[in-house]
Amino acid sequence: MGRKLRVCVLGATGMVGQIYLQMLADHPWFEVSAVTGNTTVGKKLVEAYAGKGDVPRKYWDLEVLPSDPAKVDADLVFSCLPTKAARELEHKFAEAGFPVVSDASANRYHEDVPLIVPEINPEHLDAIEVQRRRRKWDGFIVTTPNCTTTAFVMPLKPLLDEFGLRHVNVVTMQAVSGAGYNGVPSMAILGNVIPYIPGEEEKVELEPRKILGSFEDGGFRPAEVPIDATCTRVPTLVGHLAALTVTLSREAKLEEVAEALEDFRGLPQLLELPTAPPRPIELRREEDRPQPRLDAGSNDRSGMVVHV
């Protein structure tokens, strides 16, 4: 493509914002032109990150702006805002004509807002035009799921397509990175498991049904798959693990299931997008894998690979 799209990262000084900046640093299509924050407005980005981790050197001198559409010059907005702030500010940016891709949960469940995993439901982007008509704005909001949902919904897609799904039970073992900078205190998690994460189980039970469902006649129809979830926090730094018990709608041999998982490809793979891994699902046949320490981040591209 020609000119890179100018990107603004809302909430760039948080942990999710840091990950976005790292992923965008060498992207062939996007260039970060603006970053916003809250308590660090007016500072250089490198100052805002003092003591909180690394930010790519090319962004050190960016000034942290307020999350105000009038202050931002960009073609596209990635939102890493906390839920409460996202509920208000993402709407303001969409009203001002910005395309908003949100990592926050605030707008995921709205009837005209797509909840997208690109390999699974890119056709749900058709809801953007419905959203624009209903809300009378030129921009739009598209959301991404909870990080745990994103991981375990990927293998559910080929199983649903090939065999049908009658019931899913999931137990998650989530890394402390998912709690953000101000999440679980380090001493509280050492040698410990926290058996309940407020609001997490509801997300994990609801979001996959929207993602695996359809968009037709101007509305979303969730997949009719009951999902029961138990979500825990464990002393792992990075990399969530999920144990799935899946009841299929028809009988299948183990090798048939393995083949469905290994052969799965989505639209990003067909389009050969620059950060799309060749295989979105990596099937591990060892009895002791996957393991977060060995497998998280093992992909040589910045897109996500799910190890099963």
Secondary structure as UniProt FT lines:
FT   STRAND          5..10
FT   TURN            11..13
FT   HELIX           15..24
FT   TURN            25..26
FT   STRAND          30..37
FT   TURN            39..42
FT   HELIX           45..48
FT   TURN            49..52
FT   HELIX           57..59
FT   TURN            60..61
FT   STRAND          63..66
FT   HELIX           69..71
FT   STRAND          76..79
FT   HELIX           83..95
FT   TURN            96..97
FT   STRAND          99..102
FT   TURN            106..109
FT   TURN            111..112
FT   TURN            118..120
FT   HELIX           122..126
FT   HELIX           127..135
FT   STRAND          140..143
FT   HELIX           147..163
FT   STRAND          165..174
FT   HELIX           176..179
FT   TURN            181..182
FT   HELIX           186..189
FT   TURN            190..191
FT   TURN            198..199
FT   HELIX           200..212
FT   STRAND          214..216
FT   TURN            217..218
FT   STRAND          219..221
FT   STRAND          227..233
FT   STRAND          241..248
FT   HELIX           254..263
FT   HELIX           267..270
FT   TURN            271..272
FT   TURN            274..275
FT   STRAND          281..282
FT   TURN            287..288
FT   HELIX           292..295
FT   TURN            296..297
FT   STRAND          306..307
//
